[in-house]
Amino acid sequence: MKCRACRAGAVIELPRHNSALCRDCFLAYCRNQVSRAIDEHEMLRPADRVLVAVSGGKDSLALWDLLLDLGYHVDGLYIGLGISGYSEPSAGYARAFAQSRQARLVEVDLKGHYGFDVRSGAAADHRVPCSACGLSKRHIFDRAALEGGYDAVATGHNLDDEAAVLLGNVLRWDLEYMARQRPVLPATDGFPKKVKPLVRLAERETAAYCVLRGIDYQVDECPMAAGNRHLGYKEALGLIEERSPGTKAAFYAQFLERAAGPVAAAAGTNASTSLHPCPSCGAPTTSQLCAFCRLVERAGGDPKKRIPVSAG
Amino acid sequence: MKCRACRAGAVIELPRHNSALCRDCFLAYCRNQVSRAIDEHEMLRPADRVLVAVSGGKDSLALWDLLLDLGYHVDGLYIGLGISGYSEPSAGYARAFAQSRQARLVEVDLKGHYGFDVRSGAAADHRVPCSACGLSKRHIFDRAALEGGYDAVATGHNLDDEAAVLLGNVLRWDLEYMARQRPVLPATDGFPKKVKPLVRLAERETAAYCVLRGIDYQVDECPMAAGNRHLGYKEALGLIEERSPGTKAAFYAQFLERAAGPVAAAAGTNASTSLHPCPSCGAPTTSQLCAFCRLVERAGGDPKKRIPVSAG
């Protein structure tokens, strides 16, 4: 098997591009896909200070590496979720990467900082763990980016993630969720700008990128996510992709091109006028207290703690 | 396992209804679902003369049986497609059912009537077999209904079929196909009214209906359809349904309720004004000769033959 670009020995097949690439051409392809995503959706300007949401998995470490190589000023923020046997090694991968690239990694430990971990917070707030986890991560990344003066939060959502979330939303025809599913969310109403520069790369491509770049990452799925619906949607799309390579990419790209507009129009504009700052933390909310501060209170912690990060 | 309705011994579980039913309550459930679909979508009026598209499979025979039991005047039309080892036994099941119910079955043999079978027609017209088959069946059912004076053509598309077609259209975001995917298509522009009364019944439910009613049917999938995309979409949805019973039904129902309108608006109105009658057969077409007559000509047959059916 020869590299389609340079005829050297190929290390990876890309069925959806009807192609195979050698190590160097594959790494260039990854950088190119990220560059194209950033340009296509006007995600970042060259001088932007970016905060990467780092989990220690393949996607967030590949993203951090790629953004550094593309010349952006990027710090990482790792949130210790207190998931036994999973969070500790994940933090280790994040620290090792930061050290190897001499990049700045800020760590916030949920338990040490707010007094709860994902499991106890979920129980106290009567949520499933994935819901408490997502709420906490969104809140902390958003607040850290705003308080730290960053221009954008970058997350490692890849093509498989976005396609699976879109499929889940489409299966319920949840037009409001569909309308919000874009690769860039502009800074508005007290939220920082959020970007997903990996939307043109598949999951197996970010994994291969890490392997070929010698980046060690947390290979295991989060034990609390096992059997969740999102993984079921990924499996179903994987089955279709195998028969018809390119289906996932077309599903996501054509959604943005053809359907996102009509869907947003049908869903109506968001009632953003009813947002006000949470009296405890300042985050925008429609409730008396924001959902994260309610979670912290119910879990017996202190919601007023500030996150120790600044764009330096 | 007890029947949820009458506490007799249950014969079938219905996970999406969180229910299990005995034979009699299940048959009543099937009739009720068909009745509801017909009412909900204003498919048929009581005195309508209906032509059922009969393949000899579980769906079309269950549909014919259910419509007869609901009191409609229903004849069947079977098209002999000339698929070796498959068409002959299929016809046998259709004939046996018609005889058992003393119902009228009209048969059109593609080879005898038009001079080609699915395989040779597909080859002559440079189509895949499923495309030549679908084109021929749509044409013959439509013409037969119009020429025979029927009020509607009823087809056995079940919930699994409709959900799989919808998924295929959504994966490509083909808004025009999505806009046309409705359980009723009104009679317009030289097309008969078309209805799908089984849209509230899953595939395994129509199969169970036939078994419990003692209706023998063609169990095998068409050998020419093996590995086609539609079956892949069904498999993927089946995987999701297993984890989350009710997903398929919600996907289809919510599409009709929430998304079909905006999608139709975005797709724009059909350019039906450019349709004119095919000079050979009278069917509406946008081309010089309609696609079916072109197929017949290329296959060396006579497109002008009329279909021997009337609503009597």
HADDOCK unambig.tbl for C-alpha pairs under 7 A between the chains (distance, minus, plus):
assign (segid A and resid 171 and name CA) (segid B and resid 247 and name CA) 6.90 0.50 0.50
assign (segid A and resid 171 and name CA) (segid B and resid 251 and name CA) 4.66 0.50 0.50
assign (segid A and resid 172 and name CA) (segid B and resid 250 and name CA) 6.47 0.50 0.50
assign (segid A and resid 172 and name CA) (segid B and resid 251 and name CA) 5.60 0.50 0.50
assign (segid A and resid 172 and name CA) (segid B and resid 254 and name CA) 6.63 0.50 0.50
assign (segid A and resid 173 and name CA) (segid B and resid 251 and name CA) 6.92 0.50 0.50
assign (segid A and resid 173 and name CA) (segid B and resid 254 and name CA) 6.05 0.50 0.50
assign (segid A and resid 173 and name CA) (segid B and resid 255 and name CA) 6.23 0.50 0.50
assign (segid A and resid 173 and name CA) (segid B and resid 258 and name CA) 6.94 0.50 0.50
assign (segid A and resid 173 and name CA) (segid B and resid 259 and name CA) 6.86 0.50 0.50
assign (segid A and resid 232 and name CA) (segid B and resid 240 and name CA) 6.17 0.50 0.50
assign (segid A and resid 233 and name CA) (segid B and resid 240 and name CA) 6.82 0.50 0.50
assign (segid A and resid 236 and name CA) (segid B and resid 236 and name CA) 4.60 0.50 0.50
assign (segid A and resid 236 and name CA) (segid B and resid 239 and name CA) 6.49 0.50 0.50
assign (segid A and resid 236 and name CA) (segid B and resid 240 and name CA) 6.89 0.50 0.50
assign (segid A and resid 239 and name CA) (segid B and resid 236 and name CA) 6.50 0.50 0.50
assign (segid A and resid 240 and name CA) (segid B and resid 232 and name CA) 6.19 0.50 0.50
assign (segid A and resid 240 and name CA) (segid B and resid 233 and name CA) 6.84 0.50 0.50
assign (segid A and resid 240 and name CA) (segid B and resid 236 and name CA) 6.90 0.50 0.50
assign (segid A and resid 247 and name CA) (segid B and resid 171 and name CA) 6.89 0.50 0.50
assign (segid A and resid 250 and name CA) (segid B and resid 172 and name CA) 6.49 0.50 0.50
assign (segid A and resid 251 and name CA) (segid B and resid 171 and name CA) 4.67 0.50 0.50
assign (segid A and resid 251 and name CA) (segid B and resid 172 and name CA) 5.61 0.50 0.50
assign (segid A and resid 251 and name CA) (segid B and resid 173 and name CA) 6.92 0.50 0.50
assign (segid A and resid 254 and name CA) (segid B and resid 172 and name CA) 6.66 0.50 0.50
assign (segid A and resid 254 and name CA) (segid B and resid 173 and name CA) 6.06 0.50 0.50
assign (segid A and resid 255 and name CA) (segid B and resid 173 and name CA) 6.24 0.50 0.50
assign (segid A and resid 258 and name CA) (segid B and resid 173 and name CA) 6.95 0.50 0.50
assign (segid A and resid 259 and name CA) (segid B and resid 173 and name CA) 6.87 0.50 0.50
assign (segid A and resid 262 and name CA) (segid B and resid 262 and name CA) 6.47 0.50 0.50
assign (segid A and resid 262 and name CA) (segid B and resid 266 and name CA) 6.22 0.50 0.50
assign (segid A and resid 266 and name CA) (segid B and resid 262 and name CA) 6.23 0.50 0.50
